[in-house]
């Protein structure tokens, strides 16, 4: 089994539930958190140690994997510290706060000969398994267009945590911290982004970062996508619609785990619906959310990376955020990919640009 330490018992509690679903693949040895009461509440009756210092787990040879579930500004230094200790790393989103930091992390992972896995658990669930099966069967055809809605409610209670809503603590707003999963799904399904334009605004909360955005993407395939983002909705709703040559795939409204919701897959030509339904009937549900993500990560650590999230995927997500902030501030259309000569390569936080 893979020995694990979870660093941070906030979102780390949900990660722990994912590990619990895979008792034959992982053994969680410790949860590290300065708030020992919070960590103990997450651990419950399980035989898992609660630690307050990361050094206690980095020095433990039984622990092969460090799962970083800390506030965003700590992701890079703790991931580098874990790599330096010879550990594999799982890191919550957003992976880092700049493309320069992403490239630094890639170099460190290569030097350490260890795997760094960004957290994109939205990829795992019945709906995404079904869509992948339809693509593999050749029933989707070329992508035409897509729409993404990340319409959630975030108010004073959410921003009572001091680091939230700040550039220093959260590194960004709704584009970085909330819509990032839907944008990852978009690129997983529709392919790379060629160029984009964007508008960002702070309209809902008295915070530094954006809580509303409207983004237009042109994919390298020629497909077009729109993304509508707000933290001022009356409830938490996610809607995703992919329109292909052969069919349209449409999600339900589950906000945090769209791949676990029931999707509709509708043929453009009615006679093709039977073939779609036949493929759908053969797709096993598999594990969803964090459990599915961790199953794919375990497979990758054992040499079977086919369905795992890669460090390149994490860089791609940061590249997209970089381009969105550049487009929103400059009022310009931004072409991807971005390299070291990009205006915001070293960071989009206002004091750093």
N, C-alpha and C positions, 0 to 999 in steps of 0.2 A: 504494500500500500504506500501511497504518497503521503509523507509527513508534512503537516501544514501548521503555520501560525497565522492567525488573523490579526492585523494591526488596525484597531479601531472597531468599537462595538456598536456604532450607529448603523449604517448600512451593512456593517459586518454581521449583524444578527441575521439578515436575510441570506448572506453568503453561507453562514453556518447552517441554516436550514437546507441549503443546496448540498452541502457536504453530508449532512445527515441522510439525505436521499441516496447517497452513494457509499454505503459503509464498506463495500468490498474494494473501493478504489482509493479512498482517502482516510487518514487518521488525523484529526485536528488535535494537536498537542497543547496549544495555548491560544488565548485571546489576550492581546496587549491593549490596555487602555488606561489612561491616568484616572479615569472615573471607574474605580473598581466595582462600585455598586452596579453601574450599568453593565459592565462586563459580566459580573456574576449573574445578573438577571438574564443575560443572553445565554450563558452556559447552562444555567439551571442545575439539574442533577447529573449532568454528563461529567465524566472524569477528565475534565479539561482544566488546565492550570490558568489562573488569571495572573498576568504580569503587568507591571507598569513601565518597564524599560525594554526597548527593542533589542538591546544587546543580549538580554537573557535568552532570546530565541535565535538570534543570529549565531550564537556560539554553540547551539545545540545541534550535533550531527544528525539527530533523528529527523530534524526539520529540513526538508528539501525545498519547500515552496513557501514564500512569503506573500500573503494576500493583503494588499495595501488598500485600506478602506478609510482613509483619512481625508480631511479637507483638501481641496485641490492644490493649494500652494505647497503642500507637503509631499505631493506625489513624486516629483522628480528626486528630491534629496533622499527620501526613504527608499525608493526603487534603486537608486545608485548604491546606497549603503547595502542593500540586500544583495545586489549583484556582486559587490566587492567582497561579500562574505561567501560567495559561491552558491547562492540560492537562485532558483527560478522565481519569477515574479508574476503575480496577477495584480493589475492596478485598475482601480475604479476610474470612471470617466469624470472629468476630462483627463486624458493621459498626462498631458503637460500643458504649459501655457505659451508655447511658441514652437515654430518649426525648428528653430535652432536647438531647443531642448529636446525635441523629438529625435533629431539627428544625433544629438549627444547620447541619448538613451540607446539608440540603435547601435552606435559604436561601442558603448559599454557592454551591451548584451553580447555583441560579437566577440569582444575581447574576453569576456567571462565564459563564453561558450554556454550560455544559459538562455532559456526562453523567457520572454516577457510577453504576457497576454493581456491586452486591454479588455475591459469588461463591456461586452455588447450582448447582453442576455436576451434582447428582443428578437434575436435571430432564431431562437430555439422555441419550437412549439408546433402543433399540428398544421397551422396555416402555412408557415414557411416551408415545412416539409412537403406539403401538397404543391405549393407553387414551384419549388425546386423540381419536383417530379414531373410537373406539366412542362416545364422548360426542357428538362432532359428528354421528354417524350416528343419534343418538337411541336407541341400544340399551341405554344404562345405566339410564335413568329416574332417579328421585329417589334421592339417597343415604340409606341407612338407618343404617349403622354402620361403624366401622373400628377396626382394632387395629394398633398400631405397637410393635415390639420393637427397641430399640437395646441389645443385650446384647454388650458388648465386654470385652476384657481390657486393663487398664492397671495396671502395677505400678511397682516402684521404678525401673526403667530409664527409664520414660517420665517420671517425676517428678524424675529427676536433673537435668533442665533447670531452673535456679533459679526462673524466673518461672512455671512450671507449678504448678497446685494452689494458687495464691495469688490472693486477691481483687485485689491491686494489679497483678499481672502478667497474669493470665488473665481477670480480670473476672468469672469465674463457673466453674462446674464442668460436670458432664455435661449438664445442661439446656442450657447456653449453647454449649459447645464441641463436643459430640458428637451430641446428638439434634436439633440445630437444623436439619439438612438434612431429616430425616424429618418434622419439623413443618412445614417449608416445603412439602414434597410434599403433606402432609395438607391444607394450606390451598389449594394450587394445585388439588387435585382436589375437595375437599369444600366449599370456600368459606370465608368468614370465621368466626371463633370468636365466639360470643355471650357465653359465660361458661365459667369453668373452676374446678376445685378441684385442689389438689396437695399432695403430701407429698415432702419432700426429706430425704436423710440422707447422712451420711458414715460408711460402714461398711467400706470395703475398704482405703483407704489413709490414712496419717497426714498428711492435707492440710487446708487451711482450707475448701475448697469442697466441694460435694456430689458424691458419686460414685454415688448411687442416687436414683431418683425414680419416683413413680407419679402420673400426671396423668389427670384426666377432663375431657373437653371436651364442651360442647354447642355445635353449630354454629348459625349463624343460620337454616339450612335446617330445623333440628330434628333433624338427624342427631347421633349420639353417637359419641365416639371415646375410646379408652383408649391411653395411651402408657406403656410400661414401660421403664425405663432402668437399666442397671447397668454399671459398669466392673469388675465382679467375676465375669464369666462365665469359663468354661474356654477359650473361644475367642472370635473376633469374628463375631457373627451379627446380621444385620438381617432382620426379617420384617415384611412389610406386607400387610394384607388390607383391601380396600375392598368393602363389601357394598352393592349397589344394588338398586333395584326389579327391574331386568332381568337382572343378572349379578353374579357375584363375581369380583373381580380379586385374585390372590394371587401375591406375589413368591416368588422363591427365597430363599436365605440369604446371598447375597453382601453383605459388610458395608459396603463403601465405594462401591459403584457399583450399587445395586439396579436401576436402569433398564437396565443392560446384561445382567442375568440373564434367564433364561427365566421368564416369568410364565404362570400359567394363567388363562384367562378362561372362566368356566363359566356358561352360561345357567341361570336359575332354572327356566324352562320349557324342557324338552328340545327342543321343536320350534324354538326360537329359536337353537339352537346353530349351525345352518347359516348363518344371517345373520351371526352374530358371526365365524365362521371366514372367511366371504367378505370381510368388511372387513379382518380381520387379514392376509389374503393380499395385500392391495393396498398395505400400508403399507411404504414404503421404510425401511431400517434407519437411514440417516443417520449423522451423527457422534455419538459418545458422550462423556460426561464433560467434561473441560476443553476438548477440541476442539469438541464441540457447543456448549458455553457460549460459547466465543470466536467461533465462527461466528455465533451469534445476536447477540453483542455487535457484531461487525463490521457485520452487517446494520443494527443500530440506529444505529450511527454514520453509516451511509450513508442513513438515513432510512426504514428498514424495521424497526420495533421489535416486530413481532407476537409473536415468540417469545423476546424478550430479558427478562432479569431487570431490574426497575426499582428505582429508589431507594425508591419506595413499598413494594415488596416487602421491601426491607431494613428499612424502618421497621416494617412489620408483624411481622417476625420479632423485632425488639427489643421491640415492644409485647407480644408473646406471652411472652417471657422475663420482662419486667417484671411481668406479671400472675401468672406462675407463682411467682416469688419472693415476691410480696405474699401470694398465697394460702397458700403453704407457711408463711410466718412468722406470719400472722394467723390461720390456721386457718379462713379465710373463703372463700366463693365470690366470685370477682371477675368483674364484668361488663366487657366490652369494647364499644366502643373506649375507650382511655385518652387523656386530654388533660392539659394543664398542671396541673390540680388533682389528678391521681392521686398517691397517697402516695409512690410511688417514681419519679415522673416525672424527677427529677434524678439518679437512680441507686439501685441496689439494693445496692451494696457496703456492708457493715455500717457502716463508719465514716462513710458519706455519708448514711445514712438516719436 
